[in-house]
Amino acid sequence: MASGQERVLRRRIKSIQSTKKITRAMELIAASRIVKAQQRVAAARPYSEQITAVMGNLAAGGAGLDHPLLQERDPVKKVGFIVISADRGLAGAYNSTVIRTGERALLAHQAEGRDYELTLSGKKAEGYFRYRDYRIGDAFSGYAEVPSYEDARKVARAAMERYERGSDEEGGTDQVELIYTRFLSMGTQKVVNVRLLPLEREAIEDAAAGGDGPQNAYEFEPEPAQILERLLPRYVEGRVFAAMLDAAASEQAARQRAMKAATDNAEELMKNLATVANKVRQAGITTEIMEIVGGAEALRMAKSGGKVDYFPETVLSRDILVDTLDRSGAFR
């Protein structure tokens, strides 16, 4: 019985060892990918800053801020949500946190009497909302770990088209919210819910103000209003792309932490199981020794006519004891 239990424990230890190798490898892979993801986030930041500055110059140059993407709608009858998740799991609470944030925002708007439209990025978000029979307008996947600008353009275009239609038309929306995980540092990521559409006029007007010092004078060709009309969609695409890059870096950071925790737990579990297996093995050795001693004593009693005497020479011989311990594996 003891040897059978020991075999079961040894098999469990081997299984945990194999799992530990996998989690350790995934931890190292995620750690290496975080660096590249951080570099992509840093590389995309100047584009966002410059396009905001250009829009400020256009506004200062006389471009009217009456573009459809800047117009507030009152009342808001239908809200669109862009939820950015991962395509794969094994990243701790990364996916569940962003998905539940999106679901809570959706239910909060529903409680206020507003309808919703979902634009999903990532297989995990699509699987969650589809399984629960939420209405999904558009779903994109297959690029979560390394998103490209073209991927962001597809998502942004879908949201802008629905917004430009308005809630009075089928599939249209009056407002769009962007929900993703913002990468702050290796140890800190935060799920945020920001308004994407309509764009904030205040940000463009602040960029147009530009500070207290002297400002450069620009001449625009074609007219500033025409340039702004072409630039605003690019600005929306840039914001979505920046959110995807943040989400990709956050996913790798979450996966690295989750896999490290899994590796540490596997190591601890292996130690505990090894302790139990050693105790079972020692109990088995003790049982076998007691059985041999008992058998030798019974044989001696039979030869002596049933009389029991306790002399040193009746103690189990050294050869028998060594042979018993060797067969039981005590010397391995």
Secondary structure, DSSP 8 states (H G I E B T S, - for coil): -HHHHHHHHHHHHHHHHHHHHHHHHHHHHHHHHHHHHHHHHHHHHHHHHHHHHHHHHHHHTT--S--GGG---SS--EEEEEEE--SS--STTHHHHHHHHHHHHHHHHHHTT-EEEEEEESHHHHHHHHHTT--EEEEE-S-SSS--HHHHHHHHHHHHHHHHH-TTSTT--SEEEEEEEEE-SSS-EEEEEEEEES--HHHHHHHHH--SS-------SS-HHHHHHHHHHHHHHHHHHHHHHHHHHHHHHHHHHHHHHHHHHHHHHHHHHHHHHHHHHHHHHHHHHHHHHHHHHHHHHHHTTT-----GGGS--HHHHHHHHHHHTTT-
